[in-house]
Amino acid sequence: MNFRELAEKTESYIIEQRRFFHACPELSMQEKETTKAIIAQLEAMGLEVKTFDGYYGCMADIVGGQPGKMVALRADIDALPIKEETGLPYASKNEGCMHACGHDCHISMLLGAAKMLTENKDKLKGTVRLIFQPSEEAGSYDGAAALIDQGVLDGVDAIYGAHIWNVLEAPYVNIESGNRMASTAEFHVEIEGLSTHGSSPEAGIDAIVVMSAIIMNLQTFVSRNNSPLNPLVVSVGKVEAGSRWNVIAGKAKFEGTVRTFSPALLEEAPKAIARIVENTAAAYGATAKLSSFEWMVIPVINSDEKLVKIGQEAVKKMYGEETLKPMITQMGGEDFSYYMRKVPGVFAFIGSHNPETGKIYSNHHEKYDVDEEVLKRGAAVYAQFAYDFLDQE
């Protein structure tokens, strides 16, 4: 069976759903109305929907006409605390909240796949489980890990997930083996100096200068303590210090992230960062500490060659081998990794970058938008992967 033509016929539905969800984004752990809208669509397809205790999101099973294995398809549903600046007619109606990472696309693509699979369920040799997951952006237990504990993977033999991605050109698809998305950590640093008047720096210890030195020295962990062959990112995203233009700050703090695929660095990174923080501060006569360091998600690694091949063949069957395109490892994090730790899985990227239509901004940008022409392809790959997996002897 080939889902390309079915996806063409379903395209208007997919785009309609994408625009609806784009206009009504909800943050992690707040996806109440999003969940209600998804449930309404699934029930209209005749599916029985299950919700989760204490969490939004839902799941539903499409039971095929013949017995067989179970494959799961996952879409995340939460948005980001970003003020949208796209000017789209269906831009966010919720101030300060935006689907800036494409989860509205994931919802609509999976709903499109559900529609196609439901209409052809008699041809399925097994069951397709649809998972609409909350709280992916939170990078915490409240996303994939929570749903796993509630049995979302019970009976599942394999799982497929995909991310719409504006680094990859439309209409290409990336499904390949190896490292795909990194482990992600969040860390916090607190610095104690000595406040004084801005005209008398010698009477104090400038926490802002100390903070600046620490931030710069942290980059030596990447460039001098880590092999250049090992992907590693240390970035500081938030700093706080000072009370007035003519007062030298006595306190400062900052927050950052670490990204890696290395198992050794999972243990080494917090120790190394603490050492750099404490010793740099001491050199200036200040004190500083790594007040918290938490690994939030583990890496997404496509290690199951059989599933990778099923995904690649699904794309080739529908759109030709030229649609498959290699892509460098991404250092962003994804809690899809927790599903892959429990059952065999594969993760794909759907390219949506198109300068000709102005779709040039990266995921998490306030002007982020996608080439909607690719949504039908994402839906088709969802459906084709599920069908082909179940069709395997």
Beta strands, then each sheet from edge to edge (+ up, - down):
strand 1: 49-52
strand 2: 55-63
strand 3: 66-76
strand 4: 125-133
strand 5: 158-169
strand 6: 173-174
strand 7: 178-181
strand 8: 183-192
strand 9: 196-197
strand 10: 232-241
strand 11: 247-248
strand 12: 251-260
strand 13: 287-297
strand 14: 300-302
strand 15: 345-353
sheet 1: 1+ 2- 4+ 3+ 5+ 15+ 6-
sheet 2: 7+ 14-
sheet 3: 10+ 12- 8+ 13-
sheet 4: 9+ 11-
end
